[in-house]
Amino acid sequence: MKKITDKALYLAVAMAIGLLCACQGGDQTDENTKTEAEILQEVTFVHAIGKVSPAADWVVISSPIAARIQQLNIAEGDSVVSGQLLMVLENGTAALEVEAAKARWGSLRAEHHATRQDLEKARVAAEELERKYRTSQVLFEQHAETRETRDSDYSAWQQQELTVRSLQDKIKAQEINEKEQHLQIQTAEAALADFRITAPKGGIVVDLTAQLGQSVSSTDELAKIVDVQNPIVEAEVDELFANDVQVGQEVSLSTVGRADTVARGIVSYCSPILSDKSILYETANEGTDRRVRRVKIKLTNGQRLPINAKVDCRIKIR
């Protein structure tokens, strides 16, 4: 069946008007121009070529590192949710590095705990030595204690204070070491997480090329995830009718080559600019002779249309 477009209709109208001009003479130009405008005003529907697209962009699944696929948890057409584990890669020594970092962190925490206990004991001893010195000082002032004893008690107290400060500095250093080791754990865990590929969003798995045991790199596309819920139609309206198409207009859609309506929708977006025609058009002439206004159509009812299906859109403009 030969496809009849609005442009073809317009050309036919223009040819008819041209023949009328030839019959009536050159002095009827204004009247014929008015007749052409009146004929265009009678057009109530605009046809556009469209393609069914997901409401959100496709998500490409790839590996952040080069490794071999050890476990494959998905198949073509599976429905997945955000965060779901899709595949596991061989991690080599990455898991051991995490365990080693955690063991080192546990050792540092144990040393830190022991040092704090030593600090508490040193503080108690320092307080006792300070009290002893204060007593010796009072007795010395009352001539009941020798200078040597008082000075010895003072020296013992000060040495214990040095021990307390030394332990406090040691604890600060240990806290820094613990923080650094905790960062090492996070780094090792992040590296290990690279071997577990999860779904960044929910949808349907398509174009799955990953296979169990396959060696992959960061440049390989392993699969795609597409959200097939609430798809939209991206269409292109010939520039002749660009100003007639507005947001909110009703649209009926049919499969290319068929006349029956398979879905309905409304225009949800109109591009503010005119663009070159895209690969939606099949022939070279269709793709280069005129520009188009790109629109998006939100489906309101009808059967589920496959993603990337090419459809004829009939937009009601009046």
Protein Blocks (a to p, Z undefined) as FASTA:
>chain_A
ZZddfklmmmmmmmmmmmmmmmnojklmmmmmmmmmmmmmmpmbdcdddddddfbdcddd
ddfbdcddfbdcbdehiacdehiafbdcdekjmmmmmmmmmmmmmmmmmmmmmmmmmmmm
mmmmmmmmmmmmmmmmmmmmnopacfklmmmmmmmmmmmmmmmmmmmmmmmmmmmmmmmm
mmmmmmmmmmmmmmpccdfbgcddehiabdghiacdfkbcfbdcddfehiaddddddfkl
mmmpcghiacddddehiabdfbdcddfbdcfbdcdddfkbmbfklmmmpccdddddddfb
dcdddehiacdddddfZZ
